[in-house]
Amino acid sequence: MSTTRSLTPSSQLSTTPHVRIYHRGHTFRLAKGDTLIAVFRGTTIEQHRYLIIHDHLPPGPITEGPQTPTAAIPTPPGHHWADTKALHIIAHRWLTNRP
């Protein structure tokens, strides 16, 4: 049985709760209901954000507007979309283990 993977497009983020982290020159974004984590090179902000609980942008240029991810990482079973600590661990492992 195949599992459908989902990734919210940039154009729908303004109405979808999501989190993003910036780690080692990449942006990792996970929206509520997605089963894939979008990966972007550099610091990327795709839509205006209305509620920011904590934010720390790395120094350097920021890419704004809709973007196409350079990669997508499957979320582990049971991962909660707003768990930024676990998202950081996933991002770190992905960056460490990629070719």
ZATOR-920718 format. One record per atom (N, C-alpha, C): residue number from 1; atom name; y, x, z. Coordinates in steps of 0.1 Angstrom, whole numbers. Layout:
N
    i  at      Y      X      Z
  NUM  CA      Y      X      Z
...
***
This chain:
99
    i  at      Y      X      Z
    1   N    -12      8      0
    1  CA      0      0      0
    1   C     12      9      0
    2   N     22      6     -9
    2  CA     34     15    -10
    2   C     45      9     -1
    3   N     53     17      5
    3  CA     64     13     13
    3   C     77     15      5
    4   N     85      4      4
    4  CA     97      5     -3
    4   C    107     12      6
    5   N    114     22     -1
    5  CA    124     30      6
    5   C    138     24      2
    6   N    147     24     12
    6  CA    160     19      9
    6   C    171     29     13
    7   N    182     28      5
    7  CA    194     37      7
    7   C    206     29      3
    8   N    214     26     13
    8  CA    226     18     10
    8   C    236     26      1
    9   N    240     20    -10
    9  CA    250     27    -19
    9   C    263     28    -12
   10   N    271     38    -16
   10  CA    284     40    -11
   10   C    293     28    -12
   11   N    292     20    -22
   11  CA    300      8    -24
   11   C    298     -3    -14
   12   N    287     -2     -7
   12  CA    284    -13      3
   12   C    286     -8     18
   13   N    290      4     20
   13  CA    291     10     33
   13   C    302      3     42
   14   N    312     -2     35
   14  CA    323     -8     43
   14   C    319    -20     51
   15   N    307    -26     47
   15  CA    302    -38     54
   15   C    289    -35     61
   16   N    285    -23     62
   16  CA    272    -19     68
   16   C    274     -9     79
   17   N    270    -12     91
   17  CA    271     -1    102
   17   C    263     11     98
   18   N    269     23    100
   18  CA    262     35     97
   18   C    267     46    105
   19   N    259     57    106
   19  CA    263     69    113
   19   C    262     81    103
   20   N    270     91    106
   20  CA    269    103     98
   20   C    271    115    107
   21   N    264    126    103
   21  CA    267    139    111
   21   C    269    149    100
   22   N    276    159    105
   22  CA    280    171     96
   22   C    273    183    102
   23   N    264    189     94
   23  CA    256    200     99
   23   C    254    211     88
   24   N    258    223     91
   24  CA    256    235     82
   24   C    260    232     68
   25   N    272    227     66
   25  CA    277    225     52
   25   C    272    212     45
   26   N    266    203     52
   26  CA    261    191     46
   26   C    265    179     55
   27   N    265    167     48
   27  CA    267    154     55
   27   C    254    147     54
   28   N    250    141     65
   28  CA    238    133     66
   28   C    242    119     70
   29   N    239    109     63
   29  CA    243     95     66
   29   C    231     86     66
   30   N    231     77     76
   30  CA    220     67     78
   30   C    227     54     81
   31   N    224     44     72
   31  CA    230     31     74
   31   C    219     22     81
   32   N    224     12     88
   32  CA    215      2     94
   32   C    206     -4     84
   33   N    193     -4     86
   33  CA    184    -10     76
   33   C    178     -1     66
   34   N    184     11     65
   34  CA    179     21     55
   34   C    167     28     60
   35   N    158     32     51
   35  CA    146     40     55
   35   C    148     54     49
   36   N    159     57     43
   36  CA    162     70     38
   36   C    175     75     43
   37   N    176     88     46
   37  CA    189     94     51
   37   C    195    100     38
   38   N    207     97     35
   38  CA    215    103     24
   38   C    220    116     28
   39   N    218    126     19
   39  CA    223    140     21
   39   C    233    143     11
   40   N    245    148     15
   40  CA    255    152      6
   40   C    259    167      9
   41   N    263    174     -1
   41  CA    268    188      1
   41   C    282    187      6
   42   N    286    195     16
   42  CA    300    195     20
   42   C    302    183     30
   43   N    315    181     33
   43  CA    319    170     42
   43   C    323    158     33
   44   N    316    148     35
   44  CA    318    136     27
   44   C    320    123     35
   45   N    331    116     31
   45  CA    334    103     37
   45   C    335     93     25
   46   N    325     84     25
   46  CA    324     76     13
   46   C    333     63     13
   47   N    336     58     25
   47  CA    343     45     26
   47   C    353     47     38
   48   N    362     38     39
   48  CA    371     37     51
   48   C    362     33     63
   49   N    365     39     74
   49  CA    357     36     86
   49   C    366     29     96
   50   N    360     18    102
   50  CA    368     10    111
   50   C    365     13    126
   51   N    354     17    129
   51  CA    350     21    143
   51   C    344     35    144
   52   N    351     43    150
   52  CA    347     57    152
   52   C    345     60    166
   53   N    333     62    171
   53  CA    330     65    185
   53   C    332     79    188
   54   N    328     88    180
   54  CA    329    102    181
   54   C    329    108    167
   55   N    339    117    165
   55  CA    339    124    152
   55   C    344    138    153
   56   N    338    147    147
   56  CA    342    161    146
   56   C    340    166    132
   57   N    350    166    124
   57  CA    349    171    111
   57   C    350    186    110
   58   N    341    193    103
   58  CA    342    207    102
   58   C    354    211     93
   59   N    359    223     95
   59  CA    371    227     87
   59   C    367    228     72
   60   N    377    227     64
   60  CA    374    228     50
   60   C    377    215     42
   61   N    375    215     29
   61  CA    378    203     21
   61   C    369    191     25
   62   N    374    179     23
   62  CA    367    167     26
   62   C    366    159     12
   63   N    354    155      8
   63  CA    353    147     -3
   63   C    353    132      1
   64   N    362    124     -6
   64  CA    364    110     -2
   64   C    359    102    -14
   65   N    355     90    -11
   65  CA    351     80    -21
   65   C    336     80    -23
   66   N    332     70    -32
   66  CA    318     69    -34
   66   C    312     81    -40
   67   N    300     85    -35
   67  CA    293     97    -39
   67   C    278     94    -41
   68   N    272    102    -49
   68  CA    258    102    -51
   68   C    251    112    -42
   69   N    241    108    -34
   69  CA    235    118    -26
   69   C    228    129    -34
   70   N    228    141    -29
   70  CA    220    152    -35
   70   C    206    152    -31
   71   N    202    145    -20
   71  CA    189    144    -16
   71   C    188    131     -7
   72   N    175    127     -4
   72  CA    173    116      5
   72   C    161    120     13
   73   N    162    118     26
   73  CA    151    122     36
   73   C    145    109     42
   74   N    132    108     41
   74  CA    126     96     47
   74   C    128     96     63
   75   N    131     85     68
   75  CA    132     84     83
   75   C    119     83     89
   76   N    117     89    101
   76  CA    104     88    107
   76   C    101     74    112
   77   N     89     70    114
   77  CA     86     56    119
   77   C     92     54    132
   78   N     99     43    134
   78  CA    105     40    147
   78   C    119     45    149
   79   N    124     53    140
   79  CA    137     59    142
   79   C    148     48    142
   80   N    157     48    152
   80  CA    168     38    152
   80   C    179     44    145
   81   N    185     36    136
   81  CA    196     40    127
   81   C    208     47    134
   82   N    211     43    147
   82  CA    222     48    154
   82   C    219     60    163
   83   N    207     65    163
   83  CA    203     77    171
   83   C    208     90    165
   84   N    220     94    168
   84  CA    226    106    162
   84   C    219    119    167
   85   N    214    119    179
   85  CA    207    131    184
   85   C    194    133    175
   86   N    187    123    173
   86  CA    175    124    165
   86   C    179    127    150
   87   N    189    121    145
   87  CA    194    124    132
   87   C    198    139    130
   88   N    204    145    140
   88  CA    207    159    140
   88   C    194    167    140
   89   N    184    164    147
   89  CA    172    171    147
   89   C    165    170    133
   90   N    165    158    127
   90  CA    160    156    114
   90   C    167    165    104
   91   N    181    165    104
   91  CA    189    172     95
   91   C    186    187     97
   92   N    185    192    109
   92  CA    183    206    112
   92   C    169    210    106
   93   N    159    202    108
   93  CA    146    205    103
   93   C    146    206     88
   94   N    153    196     82
   94  CA    153    195     67
   94   C    160    208     61
   95   N    171    212     67
   95  CA    178    224     62
   95   C    170    236     64
   96   N    162    237     75
   96  CA    154    249     78
   96   C    142    250     69
   97   N    136    238     65
   97  CA    124    238     58
   97   C    125    236     43
   98   N    137    235     38
   98  CA    139    232     23
   98   C    137    245     16
   99   N    133    244      3
   99  CA    131    256     -5
   99   C    144    263     -8
***
